[in-house]
Amino acid sequence: MYGLAEGALEITFPLVADEPVTIYRAEPGFWIGDAAQFSRRQRMIGIAAATPVRILRVSGTELERLLAESPRFWPCFYDLSSRNVETALTLLSESLALTVKARVCRRLLTLAERDRDVQITQDDLAKLVGVARATVRRAIADLAAAGGVETGYRSLRLRDLDVLRRHKDEQ
């Protein structure tokens, strides 16, 4: 299992012809690898550093020993697994039901939980939302015109979170 202590990770899924599609940008506190460890199946997703990172690792042997010695921790791992499934289902639902601008707002609000200066390129944001860069650029331009964001070099500054909140549920 791996935990993210610092930085950001890109979570990818091989969709077509093993070409990975970015589905999520993980922030500190994110843990992954529990499903593969407990099911003894191959990991379905890929992870790559989106920024400089510090990763924590717990080996499968250590994890099994911990749970054998202290079975009271099993609910914690069930909770972790449940949260990761919830995240995946939420992302799928958003991609099916919401406008691009709403999805951009949701991603930015999530990324800005720690800092209003979000270090992300419009290319990377487009990958997260699952659309072309030009489409994300239009959504960012609309949000900038409304005073919600300010663009910078490889970054976005969130000026007014209420602007983003107003658009995050558009269908």
Residue pairs with C-beta under 8 A, 6 or more apart in sequence:
1 31
1 32
1 33
1 34
1 37
1 57
1 58
1 60
1 63
2 31
2 32
2 33
2 47
2 55
2 56
2 57
2 58
3 29
3 30
3 31
3 32
3 55
3 56
3 57
3 58
4 26
4 27
4 28
4 29
4 30
4 31
4 53
4 54
4 55
4 56
5 28
5 53
5 54
5 55
5 56
6 28
6 52
6 53
6 54
7 28
7 49
7 50
7 51
7 52
7 53
7 54
8 25
8 26
8 27
8 49
8 50
8 51
8 53
8 119
9 25
9 26
9 30
9 47
9 48
9 49
9 50
9 53
10 22
10 24
10 25
10 26
10 47
10 48
10 49
10 50
10 124
10 127
11 22
11 23
11 24
11 25
11 26
11 32
11 45
11 46
11 47
12 20
12 21
12 22
12 23
12 45
12 46
12 47
12 48
13 20
13 21
13 23
13 44
13 45
13 46
14 20
14 21
14 46
15 21
20 46
21 127
21 130
22 124
22 127
22 128
23 45
23 88
23 91
23 128
24 87
24 88
24 91
24 128
25 50
25 107
25 111
25 120
25 124
25 128
26 32
26 47
27 110
27 111
27 113
27 114
28 114
31 80
32 45
32 47
32 84
33 43
34 77
34 80
34 81
34 84
35 41
35 43
35 44
35 81
35 84
36 42
36 43
36 44
37 60
37 63
38 77
38 81
50 120
50 124
51 119
58 66
66 73
67 73
67 74
67 77
94 102
94 103
94 106
95 103
95 130
97 171
98 106
98 169
98 170
98 171
99 167
99 170
99 171
100 129
100 131
100 135
100 136
100 138
100 139
101 139
101 142
101 143
101 167
101 170
102 167
102 168
102 169
102 170
102 171
103 129
103 130
104 125
104 129
104 136
104 139
104 140
104 143
105 143
105 148
105 164
105 165
105 167
105 168
106 168
107 125
107 128
107 129
108 118
108 125
108 149
108 156
108 158
108 164
109 158
109 161
109 164
109 165
109 168
111 118
111 120
112 118
112 158
112 161
116 157
116 158
116 159
116 161
117 152
117 155
117 156
117 157
117 158
118 155
118 156
118 157
118 158
119 154
119 155
120 154
120 155
120 156
121 154
122 133
122 136
122 137
122 140
122 151
123 133
125 136
125 140
125 156
126 132
126 133
126 135
126 136
129 136
140 149
140 151
140 156
143 149
143 163
143 164
143 167
144 150
144 151
146 160
146 163
147 159
147 160
147 163
148 158
148 159
148 160
148 161
148 163
148 164
148 167
149 156
149 157
149 158
149 159
149 163
149 164
150 156
150 157
150 159
151 157
158 164
